[in-house]
Every structure is written in structure tokens, then in C-alpha cells.
Amino acid sequence: MLQSLLHKPWVYFLLLLIMLYFPVFSHLDELPLDCWDEARLAMNAHDMNQTNNWIVTTYWNNPDMWNTKPPLMIWLQVLSIRLLGENELAIRFPSALAALGTCFLLFWFFAKKYGNALVGLLACVVLITSDGYVRRHGIRTGDYDSLLTMFTTSFILFWFLYLEKAKPKYFFLFTGALILASLTKGVQPLIFLPALVIYAVYRQKHLSLLKSGHLYAGILLFILLISGYYLLREHYNPGYINAVFENELGGRYTQALEGHKGSFWFYHDILSQADFKFWYIMVPFAIWLGVTAKNVFIKRLTIFISIAAFLYLIIISMAATKLNWYDMPALPLLSVVVAIGFDQAGKWIPHSAQHKKQLTLLVAITLILIPYKIIFEKTTGGEDPADMQDNRKIAGYFQQALKGGVDIKGYYIAQTYLDQNIDWYVRLLEERHIVKSSSPNHLEVSYKVIAFQYDVQQYIEQNYTYDFLGTPNEYIKVYRLKDRKTVINVLTAN
């Protein structure tokens, strides 16, 4: 009975669905938004949802010239807001769905094109037990990288299938995925293109490609759609293209922006020590098993995936700006290599051995249990408040207020500036008529005031008599203002 079931792809797919739930969806809306990218996108999506301006992303209804990426992710977040309401789940849901899509793609590829659903399952499980994938600023937050990774994985696999099968549908699926990847994160997916060219030359398909009308149709379609967006945005937002060049092209690659720097070995170190730590040591062995495989499909796939993953990592390692999550598009590729290694190692089991497939599966599951347990605990246990930055503790307080866990209706939030995640919560609290914001210089007697910036707290305590209403956490103080002191010192906003 078991032997029969292990030859059914749906059995592995069902097991995959069960294993995906906790790393991808569990407690997805529990933590407050992160500052910077996630919160910036949330603010962009909030504006777009209200204004229906689908071309120019804005921050407080002004063109956003700091976040200059194309808007595909923000479009999806707006649709998610309209479906789920404006909350953390809506902001993060597109990232989670992209992770699901990436795993479904890997499973489909191996189940249908290689005829081995077990390898597809293993590739997915290796991926979802990788810290660099299941993380903040990964598939667990509303950032670009999960969606980008789904599209880069897609166009890499479709390119391979096109070179193997020479079917036009795979080329146009490749082109579509490449366009969507660029509409997600600009130039970053184009880093993979040299690997695609190298593999085409290795397979001696470059001359036939150059003679193919599909190639030129795809190039034309890419140029029309991608340049079309950039030119349209420039039309409505003059200076946008120049901001893109400064932020995403020469500036980011040639100099370390905002202090994000590291050595050439930066990504090697984080892959081996954190992002892919359970599997990284297996990669060289798995590559050797793959390139020496008797199966031509597996041999060619291993060569191509290895070229794509390592050339991508080399290129980003040469860039001046280093950020932990930039290695994320390489993780599904490395997961494929490891899964191939499991598959080929299983062939060492003598053909005469009974239950060969069960033994392969048992060994793989045994190796996977420890990293899966760690990821399970990471995604179901929440974050230790002691490890949260001050910014996220403050955001967490307003998150609870937004969900009704803290009653601050009628209070004033006194501030001189707001970090982006706090800004998102305060903006929603104001729009739902729960609180009002105020400059410290415009506070009035009898106001109940929430202050979380040290200079604002000092200003209140020096210039007012007050009743102290408590400290929800070590960063926040709550006051009821009783009277002004004789001299009021003006607080200048940062």
C-alpha cells in the first residue's frame, strides 16, 4: 500500500501543502510592520488605494523619489487591501502567495518535467527550511524580495525548458516572467541574464536563438513594457528616471549606500552561517552528483542552475552595497541543487534493496526534521519583545491600539517626526478617528498625550504640569496636561 502511494504525485503535493502552512502563513500578521522598506511600501499602497494613482507611487501624496522601484508589488498590496482591509496581513499577503507560487513552480517542474514528485517536494522543503527565505525582509514581510524571487525562479526554469524543448510557449513564459520581475524590482533580475547567455552558448543554442523570431519579439515586448512604464512615470513625475539612475544603478553598485557595506565574501559568509546554513555544506557534493548523473536532463539542469546561482552571487558580491536579503533569489536555485543531490545519492541504494523509494524519503525527512523544527518554532512562537528594536516596540503599541487591544481613543500623539512604520499606524489611527497627531508646540491644557520621543517627553515635562498616566513600555509615556508653566520653550522639529 505504502509503496503504491509513494508513486502518486498527489501524495507528495498534499504533504507539501501541510509543510508549507507554518513557514509561509502562520502568525503572518502578528508582528508590527518593519521600518524602512516594508513600511514604505505600506505607505505607498495606502496612498495608491486612496488616490487610484496607479502610475506614480507616493508618500503622503507626494511623488516618492526615495523608493523608485516599479509598482507591481504595490499594485498587489492595494488589491490585497481591498480584499482583506488595511492591516498587516494585507501588506504581507502578496509575499506569502509568492512563496507559495515559487514552491508550486518547483514541485510542478520536477513532477511534470522530470517525472519525480519527490525531488520537487525536497526542493521546496529545503527552501522553506532556509533562514534567508523564511525571514523578515523575505517571505514573511511586505517587501519586494519574495515576489522577485518567484519571477526570477520562473524565468530561469522556463529558459531551461525552452532550450531543452524548443517550444515557443516556454520562451514567452520566460519573457513574461522576466518582465514581471523587472516590474517588481527594476534592474536586479537582469543580473541573471549573463548566466542565461553562457548556458545557451554551452548548449550551442546561441546561433539558433539569434536566428529565432521569438528572441526579437521577446526583446521588443520587454523594451516596450518596461521602458513604457519608466517613460510614463517620468511624464507624470519629472526627474524620476534620474532618481532611478542615482538610487538603483551606478550609485548602489559602485558605492555603499546608507553604510550597507561588506567584503567580497559577505554573501558566502551569511549563506554558510545563517541564510542557508543547514544545506550550504552539501552544495558542492550535490553539484558533483548532479553533473555526473547518467540522466541527461538532471546533468544539464545541475550545470545551468549552478551557473545561474553562483554567477548571480559573484555579481552581487562585487557590488559596493551589501544587504542580507540580496541573496534571496539564489536560494531556490541552491535548493534545487540540494534536492538533486538527495535524488542522486538515493540511487546509491542497491537496486535489489526493497522499498528503495521509502528509504530515500526516510533519509531525506530525517535530515530535514531539525531545520524544519527550527523554522516551525521561529514562525509560530512570535518574537521575543526583548529582541525588538525600540522603533518596533513603539509600533507594536500602536498596532495593539489599532486592533482594539489598547484604548487610546481621544488621545493626542505628540511627535516631531515619525519613522515610516509608526507613521503607517498613526495615519490609520487618525483616519479611523481614534487619535489625533499634534506638534508639541500646539498641545493644549486637558489633552491626554502619548509621547515616545525623548525630546518631546522632556519638552512636556519642562513646560507643563501634568498627571502621569503610565508607561506602556520603556519608550512611551502618557500624560494628562493640567496647566502651562510660565515660559514655554519652542521645540524645533527634526
Secondary structure, 3 states (H helix, E strand, C coil): CHHHHCCCHHHHHHHHHHHHHHHHHCCCCCCCCCCCHHHHHHHHHHHHHHHCCCCCCEECCEECCCCCCCCHHHHHHHHHHHHHCCCHHHHHHHHHHHHHHHHHHHHHHHHHHHCCHHHHHHHHHHHHCCCCCCCCCCCCCCCCHHHHHHHHHHHHHHHHHHHHHCCHHHHHHHHHHHHHHHHHHCCHHHHHHHHHHHHHHHCCCHHHHHCCHHHHHHHHHHHHHHHHHHHHHHHHCCCHHHHHHHHHCHHHHHCCHHHCCCCCCHHHHHHHHHHCCCCHHHHHHHHHHHHCCCCHHHHHHHHHHHHHHHHHHHHHHHCCCCCHHHHHHHHHHHHHHHHHHHHHHHCCCCCCCCCHHHHHHHHHHHHHHHHHHHHHHHHHCCCCHHHCCHHHHHHHHHHHHHCCCCCCCCEEEECCCCCHHHHHHHHHHHHCCCEEEECHHHCCCCCEEEECCHHHHHHHHHHEEEEEEEEEECCEEEEEEEEECCCCCCCCCC
